Amino acid sequence: MDNNKATVLWEIGQQGTVSGDCFIKVAYEEAYVDPAGRKHPGRVRILPLNSSFAFPEFHPHDRERLVRFKLKYRFWGTSLEGTRQVFTYTEILTDDIIEEYINDELIDSRPNPLGTIPVIHIPNVRISGSPWGLSDCNDIININRAYNETATDIADIVNYHAAPVTVIIGAKASQLEKGANKVWGGLPKDARVENLEGGAQGLKGAMDFLAVMKKSMHEMIGVPETALGQAQPISNTSGVALSIQFQPLMNRYHQKIVQYAHGLERVNELILLNLALKEPETFIWDPNSSTVPLKQGQVDRLDINDPITFRSYVHFPQPLPLDKLIAINEVQSMLSLGLESKEGALRILGEEFPIEKLSEIRQELQDEAMADGALKLIQTQIEQDIMALTGSMPAQTGPGGSSAPGGAGAQAPAAPTEPVLLDDATIAAQMGDDKVRTRLVTEAYGTQLPQRRVPQDYEK
């Protein structure tokens, strides 16, 4: 809610893939009121940083521990004279203090409330013995440069043959008009006009060289040509067969998970630390806003002093397409054998929030049962009204088949009995029945709320 997940993850992946290193800053944005008077609540911001602006200092004996981080970049602003000017912004972060500079002039210095540097470094491809990562483009830069140069030579050859040089022998060019639909006549007897040809012999070799370099680039980065839209026959290939077909790409996928999963878990830890500091109420279970009740063993309040509170796990969905029909048949077989739960089945089918989905299904079943009961209640009342109008209403009888009081053959009232003592469970059950009856009557004979309609002439 506080961040655009798709955009943030795209920027993170782009920075890591191109530059080899991704830096993510986590900060809390305080609540504010904009000039229009609208209130904006506080939120935790996830800010992917440009790697060229980041200058980290790692611990000499721990490559994953930041001891100091400096963010430095330039931006355009307005000077005191009203002219446009380039300013240099610098932010220095340590475990104890945060300092901000404009053109090397200190503008703000404050203690670090988190006690840790709120910046996470994710290396794209880990290099042994180095804290830095390796870019996915590192191996194909030289090949790509040669590919572009060869493509430029081929374009020059094509352009030359599209507009070749005309050679005129035995005549004057000033007397001839060149262009489409032009007819030349009256040339001398020995005159010749022809286009200068040549260079096309190397076109085929250049095209073959381009194909070889393109294949080499695919092999170097581990992306098969079929994964980028190459024409291939349509088939119902299973997920396992696709995984084997795209094995180099799957290897790169698992390599990415190793690095980015751990980095995103650390980002989540910083997010929870900010919430524990600024919004501690988010660590308390609210029965009014939660649609999922607490399970046995779950607590209604998290301990912010317990390190396990800030631990999370990142799950990546399957990258290859999943045949839902086959997956449903497998899940159905596992459910029938008692080897899987409904929650696990939803996870297998790719449901992101299976607990909420199960609660939604149960609530829908309850609503359908209530709607069906309300319909039966109305039908029963209609049948009773029809019988009353036609005069065929049966005589009301009391318990045991005796006539009701006031009817024919009414007997003397029975002796009063002692009151029945109800325990707490019975009282709670009766209260639940009363709620069901109240809702049932409301569903069947709910009040008609007043309606407001805008005249058609006023609709714009």
HUJOVEN-V265555 format. One record per residue. N is the residue number from 1. RES is the residue in one letter. PHI is phi in radians with two decimals (999 if undefined). BURIAL is I if it has 24 or more other C-alpha atoms within 12 Angstrom, else O. Layout:
BEGIN
n=[N:N]
res=[RES:RES]
phi=[PHI:PHI]
burial=[BURIAL:BURIAL]
END
This chain:
BEGIN
n=[1:2:3:4:5:6:7:8:9:10:11:12:13:14:15:16:17:18:19:20:21:22:23:24:25:26:27:28:29:30:31:32:33:34:35:36:37:38:39:40:41:42:43:44:45:46:47:48:49:50:51:52:53:54:55:56:57:58:59:60:61:62:63:64:65:66:67:68:69:70:71:72:73:74:75:76:77:78:79:80:81:82:83:84:85:86:87:88:89:90:91:92:93:94:95:96:97:98:99:100:101:102:103:104:105:106:107:108:109:110:111:112:113:114:115:116:117:118:119:120:121:122:123:124:125:126:127:128:129:130:131:132:133:134:135:136:137:138:139:140:141:142:143:144:145:146:147:148:149:150:151:152:153:154:155:156:157:158:159:160:161:162:163:164:165:166:167:168:169:170:171:172:173:174:175:176:177:178:179:180:181:182:183:184:185:186:187:188:189:190:191:192:193:194:195:196:197:198:199:200:201:202:203:204:205:206:207:208:209:210:211:212:213:214:215:216:217:218:219:220:221:222:223:224:225:226:227:228:229:230:231:232:233:234:235:236:237:238:239:240:241:242:243:244:245:246:247:248:249:250:251:252:253:254:255:256:257:258:259:260:261:262:263:264:265:266:267:268:269:270:271:272:273:274:275:276:277:278:279:280:281:282:283:284:285:286:287:288:289:290:291:292:293:294:295:296:297:298:299:300:301:302:303:304:305:306:307:308:309:310:311:312:313:314:315:316:317:318:319:320:321:322:323:324:325:326:327:328:329:330:331:332:333:334:335:336:337:338:339:340:341:342:343:344:345:346:347:348:349:350:351:352:353:354:355:356:357:358:359:360:361:362:363:364:365:366:367:368:369:370:371:372:373:374:375:376:377:378:379:380:381:382:383:384:385:386:387:388:389:390:391:392:393:394:395:396:397:398:399:400:401:402:403:404:405:406:407:408:409:410:411:412:413:414:415:416:417:418:419:420:421:422:423:424:425:426:427:428:429:430:431:432:433:434:435:436:437:438:439:440:441:442:443:444:445:446:447:448:449:450:451:452:453:454:455:456:457:458:459:460]
res=[M:D:N:N:K:A:T:V:L:W:E:I:G:Q:Q:G:T:V:S:G:D:C:F:I:K:V:A:Y:E:E:A:Y:V:D:P:A:G:R:K:H:P:G:R:V:R:I:L:P:L:N:S:S:F:A:F:P:E:F:H:P:H:D:R:E:R:L:V:R:F:K:L:K:Y:R:F:W:G:T:S:L:E:G:T:R:Q:V:F:T:Y:T:E:I:L:T:D:D:I:I:E:E:Y:I:N:D:E:L:I:D:S:R:P:N:P:L:G:T:I:P:V:I:H:I:P:N:V:R:I:S:G:S:P:W:G:L:S:D:C:N:D:I:I:N:I:N:R:A:Y:N:E:T:A:T:D:I:A:D:I:V:N:Y:H:A:A:P:V:T:V:I:I:G:A:K:A:S:Q:L:E:K:G:A:N:K:V:W:G:G:L:P:K:D:A:R:V:E:N:L:E:G:G:A:Q:G:L:K:G:A:M:D:F:L:A:V:M:K:K:S:M:H:E:M:I:G:V:P:E:T:A:L:G:Q:A:Q:P:I:S:N:T:S:G:V:A:L:S:I:Q:F:Q:P:L:M:N:R:Y:H:Q:K:I:V:Q:Y:A:H:G:L:E:R:V:N:E:L:I:L:L:N:L:A:L:K:E:P:E:T:F:I:W:D:P:N:S:S:T:V:P:L:K:Q:G:Q:V:D:R:L:D:I:N:D:P:I:T:F:R:S:Y:V:H:F:P:Q:P:L:P:L:D:K:L:I:A:I:N:E:V:Q:S:M:L:S:L:G:L:E:S:K:E:G:A:L:R:I:L:G:E:E:F:P:I:E:K:L:S:E:I:R:Q:E:L:Q:D:E:A:M:A:D:G:A:L:K:L:I:Q:T:Q:I:E:Q:D:I:M:A:L:T:G:S:M:P:A:Q:T:G:P:G:G:S:S:A:P:G:G:A:G:A:Q:A:P:A:A:P:T:E:P:V:L:L:D:D:A:T:I:A:A:Q:M:G:D:D:K:V:R:T:R:L:V:T:E:A:Y:G:T:Q:L:P:Q:R:R:V:P:Q:D:Y:E:K]
phi=[999:-1.36:-2.39:-1.41:-1.03:-1.10:-1.17:-1.12:-1.15:-1.13:-1.14:-1.08:-1.13:-1.16:-1.09:-1.19:-1.20:-1.46:-1.61:1.64:-2.39:-2.17:-2.04:-2.15:-1.82:-2.00:-2.45:-1.82:-1.72:-1.17:-1.14:-2.65:-2.06:-1.35:-1.01:-1.41:1.61:-1.43:-1.59:-2.04:-1.22:-1.16:-2.68:-1.63:-1.77:-1.91:-2.06:-1.19:-1.73:-1.23:-1.11:-1.29:-1.71:-1.76:-2.32:-1.52:-2.17:-1.63:-1.13:-1.10:-2.02:-2.50:-1.27:-1.73:-1.87:-1.54:-1.80:-2.82:-2.37:-2.12:-1.93:-2.45:-2.76:-1.87:-2.63:-1.50:-2.60:-1.91:-1.35:-1.15:-1.44:1.56:-1.71:-1.31:-2.56:-1.60:-1.95:-1.99:-1.80:-2.35:-2.22:-2.00:-2.09:-2.33:-1.20:-1.88:-2.52:-2.19:-2.18:-2.18:-2.26:-2.16:0.93:1.12:-1.93:-1.16:-1.96:-2.76:-2.50:-2.57:-1.24:-1.46:-1.23:-1.40:1.35:-2.60:-1.24:-1.42:-2.30:-1.95:-1.86:-2.07:-1.31:-1.13:-2.23:-1.16:-1.87:-1.08:1.39:-2.40:-1.37:-1.55:-1.79:-2.00:-1.31:-1.21:-1.57:-1.10:-1.44:-2.00:-1.13:-1.16:-1.15:-1.16:-1.14:-1.14:-1.09:-1.13:-1.15:-1.15:-1.12:-1.16:-1.09:-1.14:-1.11:-1.13:-1.12:-1.14:-1.13:-1.13:-1.32:-1.33:-2.36:-1.30:-1.41:-1.65:-1.84:-2.02:-2.06:1.51:-2.62:-1.76:-1.21:-1.19:-1.53:-1.98:-1.82:-1.66:2.73:-1.29:1.00:-1.89:-2.07:-1.78:-2.49:1.27:-1.33:-1.02:-1.10:-1.62:-1.33:-2.38:-2.25:-2.66:-1.56:-1.34:-1.98:2.36:1.70:-1.27:-1.12:-1.54:-1.20:-1.14:-1.12:-1.18:-1.16:-1.11:-1.14:-1.08:-1.11:-1.14:-1.17:-1.14:-1.13:-1.13:-1.13:-1.11:-1.23:-1.24:-1.65:1.34:-2.00:-1.08:-1.12:-1.17:-1.33:-1.91:1.76:-1.15:-1.08:-2.61:-1.15:-1.34:-2.66:-1.68:-1.15:-1.31:-1.13:-1.17:-1.15:-1.13:-1.09:-1.25:-1.13:-1.81:-1.02:-1.06:-1.20:-1.18:-1.10:-1.16:-1.08:-1.16:-1.14:-1.16:-1.05:-1.00:-1.48:-1.36:-1.10:-1.13:-1.13:-1.21:-1.12:-1.22:-1.11:-1.07:-1.11:-1.15:-1.09:-1.16:-1.12:-1.13:-1.18:-1.12:-1.46:-1.74:-2.31:-1.14:-1.19:-1.24:-1.62:-1.98:-1.27:-1.89:-1.18:-1.35:-1.79:-1.60:-1.63:-1.94:-1.27:-1.22:-1.61:-1.14:1.69:-1.49:-1.82:-1.59:-2.58:-1.58:-1.54:-1.30:-1.58:-1.63:-1.07:-1.19:-1.09:-1.72:-1.64:-2.48:-2.26:-1.76:-2.02:-1.80:-1.25:-1.14:-1.33:-1.54:-1.11:-2.00:-1.32:-1.10:-1.14:-1.15:-1.11:-1.14:-1.10:-1.14:-1.13:-1.11:-1.14:-1.17:-1.17:-1.17:-1.50:1.29:-1.69:-2.64:-1.65:-1.16:-1.12:-1.14:-1.11:-1.13:-1.14:-1.10:-1.39:1.65:-1.26:-1.32:-2.21:-1.19:-1.14:-1.13:-1.16:-1.12:-1.10:-1.12:-1.16:-1.09:-1.12:-1.14:-1.11:-1.11:-1.12:-1.14:-1.13:-1.11:-1.11:-1.16:-1.13:-1.11:-1.14:-1.13:-1.08:-1.14:-1.09:-1.12:-1.16:-1.10:-1.12:-1.14:-1.15:-1.13:-1.16:-1.20:-1.24:-1.50:1.43:-1.84:-1.22:-1.21:-1.18:-1.35:-2.09:-1.57:-1.17:1.39:1.48:-1.36:-1.17:-1.23:-1.02:1.60:-1.61:-1.18:1.31:-1.21:-1.72:-1.18:-1.11:-1.26:-1.18:-1.10:-1.77:-1.26:-1.14:-1.50:-1.48:-1.83:-1.51:-1.13:-1.13:-1.16:-1.10:-1.11:-1.13:-1.14:-1.11:-1.11:-1.10:-1.07:-1.12:-1.12:-1.11:-1.08:-1.18:-1.10:-1.16:-1.13:-1.11:-1.43:-2.21:-1.05:-1.19:-1.48:-1.33:-1.12:-1.93:-2.13:-2.08:-1.56:-0.99:-1.09:-1.17:-1.58:-1.31:-2.32]
burial=[O:O:O:O:O:O:O:I:O:O:I:I:I:I:I:I:I:I:I:I:I:I:I:I:I:I:I:I:O:O:O:O:O:O:O:O:O:O:O:O:O:O:O:I:I:I:I:I:I:I:I:O:I:I:I:I:I:O:O:O:O:O:O:I:O:I:I:I:I:I:I:I:O:O:O:O:O:O:O:O:O:O:O:O:O:O:O:O:I:I:I:I:I:I:O:O:O:I:I:I:O:O:O:O:O:O:O:O:O:O:O:O:O:I:O:I:I:I:I:I:I:I:I:I:I:I:O:O:O:O:I:I:I:I:I:I:I:O:O:I:O:O:I:I:O:O:I:O:O:I:I:O:O:I:O:O:I:O:O:O:O:O:O:O:O:O:O:O:O:O:O:O:O:O:O:O:O:O:O:O:O:O:O:O:O:O:O:O:O:O:O:O:O:O:O:O:O:O:O:O:O:O:O:O:O:I:O:O:O:I:O:O:I:I:O:I:I:I:O:I:I:I:I:I:O:O:O:O:O:O:O:O:O:O:O:O:O:O:O:O:O:I:O:O:O:I:O:O:I:I:O:I:I:O:O:I:I:O:I:I:I:I:I:I:I:I:I:I:I:I:I:I:I:I:I:I:O:O:O:O:O:O:O:O:O:O:O:O:O:O:O:O:O:O:O:O:O:O:O:O:O:O:O:O:O:O:O:O:O:I:O:O:O:O:O:O:O:O:O:O:O:O:O:O:O:O:O:O:O:O:I:O:O:O:O:O:O:O:O:O:O:I:O:O:I:I:I:I:I:I:O:O:O:O:I:O:O:I:O:O:O:O:O:O:O:O:O:O:O:I:O:O:O:I:O:O:O:O:O:O:O:O:O:O:O:O:O:O:O:O:O:O:O:O:O:O:O:O:O:O:O:O:O:O:O:O:O:O:O:O:O:O:O:O:O:O:O:O:O:O:O:O:O:O:O:O:O:O:O:O:O:O:O:O:O:O:O:O:O:I:O:O:I:O:O:O:O:O:O:O:O:O:O:O:O:O:O:O:O:O]
END
